[in-house]
Amino acid sequence: METQEIHAKMRKHFKPLNDYILIEFVENLKTSGGIYLPPSSEETKAIAHPIIAVADSVGDKVKPGDWVSLRAMNLDIFKMYGRKFAIIKDFDIMLVVDMGYILDEAQFKQAVKDNAKTFLN
């Protein structure tokens, strides 16, 4: 099942109450070629998790589809559809993340690598 289908099913069956938010807990990232990077690698550690559903009381602070970074904490994680999910409070969110950072970071690393080659020659 594709991610969008799974998220739609989760929204259908789970509606957060009060100030709670349902997220998919992401342990590692996938490259543009579709390869999952190992969670043990510090460089590939996920810093953001997609929001699946939000309680009405959360308002327009965040919405399904946003990716968010969380404060350090222990999460109660549950599994469904072969994936991991968690329920958090809105105050557990530190920031909304533009996932374009992955491409920006890759371009930066390539530029540093290219400059290093030029410098060494």
C-alpha atoms as an extended CHARMM CRD file, in Angstrom:
* protein
*
       121  EXT
         1         1  MET       CA              0.0000000000        0.0000000000        0.0000000000  PROA      1               0.0000000000
         2         2  GLU       CA              1.2470000000        3.4850000000       -0.8170000000  PROA      2               0.0000000000
         3         3  THR       CA              1.8520000000        6.1180000000        1.8390000000  PROA      3               0.0000000000
         4         4  GLN       CA             -1.1170000000        8.2900000000        0.8170000000  PROA      4               0.0000000000
         5         5  GLU       CA             -3.4870000000        5.3230000000        0.9820000000  PROA      5               0.0000000000
         6         6  ILE       CA             -2.2230000000        4.3240000000        4.4170000000  PROA      6               0.0000000000
         7         7  HSD       CA             -2.5390000000        7.8840000000        5.7270000000  PROA      7               0.0000000000
         8         8  ALA       CA             -6.0970000000        8.1180000000        4.3650000000  PROA      8               0.0000000000
         9         9  LYS       CA             -7.0340000000        4.8630000000        6.1180000000  PROA      9               0.0000000000
        10        10  MET       CA             -5.5050000000        6.0880000000        9.3660000000  PROA      10              0.0000000000
        11        11  ARG       CA             -7.4850000000        9.3800000000        9.1430000000  PROA      11              0.0000000000
        12        12  LYS       CA            -10.6520000000        7.3710000000        8.4810000000  PROA      12              0.0000000000
        13        13  HSD       CA            -10.2200000000        5.1510000000       11.5250000000  PROA      13              0.0000000000
        14        14  PHE       CA             -8.4600000000        7.4320000000       14.0280000000  PROA      14              0.0000000000
        15        15  LYS       CA             -9.5970000000       10.9310000000       15.0240000000  PROA      15              0.0000000000
        16        16  PRO       CA             -7.3870000000       12.6680000000       17.6050000000  PROA      16              0.0000000000
        17        17  LEU       CA             -9.1930000000       14.5040000000       20.4230000000  PROA      17              0.0000000000
        18        18  ASN       CA             -8.2670000000       17.4920000000       22.5960000000  PROA      18              0.0000000000
        19        19  ASP       CA             -4.8580000000       18.8080000000       21.4920000000  PROA      19              0.0000000000
        20        20  TYR       CA             -3.5620000000       15.5080000000       20.1400000000  PROA      20              0.0000000000
        21        21  ILE       CA             -1.9770000000       14.8390000000       16.7710000000  PROA      21              0.0000000000
        22        22  LEU       CA             -1.4150000000       11.5390000000       14.9850000000  PROA      22              0.0000000000
        23        23  ILE       CA              1.9570000000       11.2500000000       13.2540000000  PROA      23              0.0000000000
        24        24  GLU       CA              3.7570000000        8.5490000000       11.3510000000  PROA      24              0.0000000000
        25        25  PHE       CA              6.9720000000        7.8380000000       13.2270000000  PROA      25              0.0000000000
        26        26  VAL       CA              9.7520000000        7.8570000000       10.6460000000  PROA      26              0.0000000000
        27        27  GLU       CA             12.9990000000        6.1860000000       11.6370000000  PROA      27              0.0000000000
        28        28  ASN       CA             14.9480000000        6.6690000000        8.4410000000  PROA      28              0.0000000000
        29        29  LEU       CA             14.7550000000        8.4730000000        5.1560000000  PROA      29              0.0000000000
        30        30  LYS       CA             14.3870000000        7.2680000000        1.5810000000  PROA      30              0.0000000000
        31        31  THR       CA             16.6610000000        8.5000000000       -1.1970000000  PROA      31              0.0000000000
        32        32  SER       CA             15.2680000000        9.9550000000       -4.4140000000  PROA      32              0.0000000000
        33        33  GLY       CA             16.0180000000        6.5630000000       -5.9880000000  PROA      33              0.0000000000
        34        34  GLY       CA             13.7710000000        4.8280000000       -3.4540000000  PROA      34              0.0000000000
        35        35  ILE       CA             16.4990000000        3.2710000000       -1.3110000000  PROA      35              0.0000000000
        36        36  TYR       CA             15.9460000000        3.3410000000        2.4420000000  PROA      36              0.0000000000
        37        37  LEU       CA             18.9640000000        4.5860000000        4.3280000000  PROA      37              0.0000000000
        38        38  PRO       CA             19.9390000000        2.7570000000        7.5310000000  PROA      38              0.0000000000
        39        39  PRO       CA             18.5840000000        4.2610000000       10.7490000000  PROA      39              0.0000000000
        40        40  SER       CA             21.9870000000        3.7880000000       12.3850000000  PROA      40              0.0000000000
        41        41  SER       CA             23.5260000000        6.4720000000       10.1830000000  PROA      41              0.0000000000
        42        42  GLU       CA             23.5810000000        9.8770000000       11.8890000000  PROA      42              0.0000000000
        43        43  GLU       CA             23.3990000000       11.6050000000        8.4970000000  PROA      43              0.0000000000
        44        44  THR       CA             20.1500000000        9.8640000000        7.6010000000  PROA      44              0.0000000000
        45        45  LYS       CA             18.4200000000       10.1370000000       10.9640000000  PROA      45              0.0000000000
        46        46  ALA       CA             14.9080000000       11.4450000000       10.4140000000  PROA      46              0.0000000000
        47        47  ILE       CA             14.3650000000       14.8530000000       11.9300000000  PROA      47              0.0000000000
        48        48  ALA       CA             10.7700000000       15.1710000000       10.8200000000  PROA      48              0.0000000000
        49        49  HSD       CA              7.6160000000       13.0840000000       10.8430000000  PROA      49              0.0000000000
        50        50  PRO       CA              4.4620000000       13.5080000000        8.7310000000  PROA      50              0.0000000000
        51        51  ILE       CA              1.2100000000       14.5330000000       10.4040000000  PROA      51              0.0000000000
        52        52  ILE       CA             -1.6590000000       12.1830000000        9.6100000000  PROA      52              0.0000000000
        53        53  ALA       CA             -4.5570000000       13.7330000000       11.5610000000  PROA      53              0.0000000000
        54        54  VAL       CA             -5.1190000000       16.5310000000       14.0820000000  PROA      54              0.0000000000
        55        55  ALA       CA             -7.7510000000       17.2690000000       16.7070000000  PROA      55              0.0000000000
        56        56  ASP       CA            -10.1460000000       20.1020000000       15.8820000000  PROA      56              0.0000000000
        57        57  SER       CA             -8.7700000000       22.0720000000       18.8300000000  PROA      57              0.0000000000
        58        58  VAL       CA             -5.3350000000       22.2480000000       17.1930000000  PROA      58              0.0000000000
        59        59  GLY       CA             -6.8440000000       24.7120000000       14.7210000000  PROA      59              0.0000000000
        60        60  ASP       CA             -4.5950000000       25.7880000000       11.9180000000  PROA      60              0.0000000000
        61        61  LYS       CA             -1.2770000000       25.4970000000       13.7760000000  PROA      61              0.0000000000
        62        62  VAL       CA             -0.4620000000       22.3530000000       11.8050000000  PROA      62              0.0000000000
        63        63  LYS       CA             -2.4000000000       20.1810000000        9.3780000000  PROA      63              0.0000000000
        64        64  PRO       CA             -2.2760000000       16.7070000000        7.8660000000  PROA      64              0.0000000000
        65        65  GLY       CA              0.5540000000       16.5500000000        5.3720000000  PROA      65              0.0000000000
        66        66  ASP       CA              2.8400000000       18.8660000000        7.3470000000  PROA      66              0.0000000000
        67        67  TRP       CA              6.1580000000       17.4090000000        8.4720000000  PROA      67              0.0000000000
        68        68  VAL       CA              7.1580000000       18.3150000000       12.0180000000  PROA      68              0.0000000000
        69        69  SER       CA             10.1740000000       18.0460000000       14.2710000000  PROA      69              0.0000000000
        70        70  LEU       CA              9.4910000000       16.9500000000       17.8450000000  PROA      70              0.0000000000
        71        71  ARG       CA             11.1160000000       17.7400000000       21.1450000000  PROA      71              0.0000000000
        72        72  ALA       CA             13.1430000000       14.9130000000       22.6680000000  PROA      72              0.0000000000
        73        73  MET       CA             10.7920000000       12.5410000000       24.4710000000  PROA      73              0.0000000000
        74        74  ASN       CA              9.6710000000        8.9580000000       24.7970000000  PROA      74              0.0000000000
        75        75  LEU       CA              6.8640000000        8.1680000000       22.3900000000  PROA      75              0.0000000000
        76        76  ASP       CA              4.2050000000        5.5040000000       22.7020000000  PROA      76              0.0000000000
        77        77  ILE       CA              4.4620000000        3.9500000000       19.2670000000  PROA      77              0.0000000000
        78        78  PHE       CA              1.9510000000        1.5520000000       17.7610000000  PROA      78              0.0000000000
        79        79  LYS       CA              2.1020000000       -0.3930000000       14.5000000000  PROA      79              0.0000000000
        80        80  MET       CA             -0.4910000000       -0.5740000000       11.7410000000  PROA      80              0.0000000000
        81        81  TYR       CA             -0.1970000000       -1.4180000000        8.0450000000  PROA      81              0.0000000000
        82        82  GLY       CA              3.4580000000       -2.3080000000        8.5770000000  PROA      82              0.0000000000
        83        83  ARG       CA              4.3550000000        1.1960000000        9.7700000000  PROA      83              0.0000000000
        84        84  LYS       CA              4.8550000000        2.9760000000       13.0770000000  PROA      84              0.0000000000
        85        85  PHE       CA              2.5920000000        5.7340000000       14.3940000000  PROA      85              0.0000000000
        86        86  ALA       CA              2.4720000000        7.8840000000       17.5260000000  PROA      86              0.0000000000
        87        87  ILE       CA              0.0400000000       10.2640000000       19.1780000000  PROA      87              0.0000000000
        88        88  ILE       CA              1.5370000000       13.5040000000       20.4450000000  PROA      88              0.0000000000
        89        89  LYS       CA              0.3490000000       16.7820000000       21.9780000000  PROA      89              0.0000000000
        90        90  ASP       CA              0.5780000000       19.9310000000       19.8970000000  PROA      90              0.0000000000
        91        91  PHE       CA              3.1290000000       21.4050000000       22.3270000000  PROA      91              0.0000000000
        92        92  ASP       CA              5.4920000000       18.5040000000       21.5440000000  PROA      92              0.0000000000
        93        93  ILE       CA              6.0790000000       20.0230000000       18.1010000000  PROA      93              0.0000000000
        94        94  MET       CA              9.1220000000       22.2510000000       17.8690000000  PROA      94              0.0000000000
        95        95  LEU       CA              8.8250000000       23.2930000000       14.2250000000  PROA      95              0.0000000000
        96        96  VAL       CA              7.2050000000       22.5910000000       10.8770000000  PROA      96              0.0000000000
        97        97  VAL       CA              9.8170000000       21.3200000000        8.4070000000  PROA      97              0.0000000000
        98        98  ASP       CA              9.9670000000       22.0680000000        4.6760000000  PROA      98              0.0000000000
        99        99  MET       CA             11.1230000000       18.6930000000        3.3710000000  PROA      99              0.0000000000
       100       100  GLY       CA             12.9590000000       20.4880000000        0.5740000000  PROA      100             0.0000000000
       101       101  TYR       CA             15.8170000000       20.6080000000        3.0680000000  PROA      101             0.0000000000
       102       102  ILE       CA             16.8090000000       17.1060000000        1.8980000000  PROA      102             0.0000000000
       103       103  LEU       CA             17.4840000000       18.3320000000       -1.6430000000  PROA      103             0.0000000000
       104       104  ASP       CA             19.1820000000       21.5060000000       -0.3730000000  PROA      104             0.0000000000
       105       105  GLU       CA             21.4570000000       19.4600000000        1.8890000000  PROA      105             0.0000000000
       106       106  ALA       CA             22.3410000000       17.0550000000       -0.9380000000  PROA      106             0.0000000000
       107       107  GLN       CA             23.1700000000       19.9830000000       -3.2400000000  PROA      107             0.0000000000
       108       108  PHE       CA             25.3120000000       21.5620000000       -0.5200000000  PROA      108             0.0000000000
       109       109  LYS       CA             27.2270000000       18.3310000000        0.0520000000  PROA      109             0.0000000000
       110       110  GLN       CA             27.7960000000       17.9410000000       -3.6990000000  PROA      110             0.0000000000
       111       111  ALA       CA             29.0440000000       21.5420000000       -3.9720000000  PROA      111             0.0000000000
       112       112  VAL       CA             31.4510000000       20.9910000000       -1.0780000000  PROA      112             0.0000000000
       113       113  LYS       CA             32.6480000000       17.7730000000       -2.7080000000  PROA      113             0.0000000000
       114       114  ASP       CA             33.0880000000       19.4880000000       -6.1020000000  PROA      114             0.0000000000
       115       115  ASN       CA             34.9970000000       22.3990000000       -4.5540000000  PROA      115             0.0000000000
       116       116  ALA       CA             37.2150000000       19.9970000000       -2.6270000000  PROA      116             0.0000000000
       117       117  LYS       CA             38.1090000000       18.2090000000       -5.8930000000  PROA      117             0.0000000000
       118       118  THR       CA             38.8530000000       21.5410000000       -7.5800000000  PROA      118             0.0000000000
       119       119  PHE       CA             40.9420000000       22.6370000000       -4.6220000000  PROA      119             0.0000000000
       120       120  LEU       CA             42.9420000000       19.3960000000       -4.5790000000  PROA      120             0.0000000000
       121       121  ASN       CA             43.7630000000       19.5460000000       -8.3270000000  PROA      121             0.0000000000
